[in-house]
Amino acid sequence: MPSGSAEVKHYHQKARQFFFVLSGEATIEIAGKRQVLHQHEGVEILPNVPHQIFNESQQNLEFLVISQSPSHGDRIVAS
């Protein structure tokens, strides 16, 4: 994820997700609260919880997102 970029705020009705930072620094907003994740840190997001990931750092961000059940077709944009 390039520096200065962000994903759109959304949630999943069924999928629970785990975000894990491989390199860089991620700012993630979960249910309106922001936290910063550094390399080798992660966070779980439960279904129906609005979330958004940002790269507010000067370096590229690499991360994994693991979804259970699959999140394809389960994403709802939040306002």
C-alpha positions, 0 to 999 in steps of 0.5 A, spaced: 500 500 500 503 506 497 504 512 502 498 516 503 493 511 501 487 509 504 482 503 503 474 505 503 471 504 510 467 498 510 464 492 514 463 485 512 456 481 514 459 474 515 467 475 515 471 476 520 478 478 518 485 479 521 490 484 519 497 483 520 503 488 518 509 485 514 513 491 513 511 498 514 506 502 519 499 501 518 493 506 521 487 502 522 480 505 524 476 500 527 469 502 530 471 509 530 477 508 534 484 509 530 490 505 532 497 504 529 500 497 527 507 496 526 511 490 523 509 483 526 503 486 529 496 484 527 489 486 529 482 482 529 476 485 526 469 482 527 463 481 522 459 488 522 464 492 525 466 498 520 473 499 519 478 502 514 486 502 513 491 507 512 498 508 510 500 515 513 507 513 513 512 515 508 514 508 506 510 503 503 506 498 507 505 491 506 500 487 510 496 480 510 488 480 510 486 473 512 478 472 512 474 467 515 469 466 511 471 469 505 470 476 504 468 476 497 461 479 496 461 480 503 463 488 503 458 493 504 461 500 504 460 504 510 459 512 511 
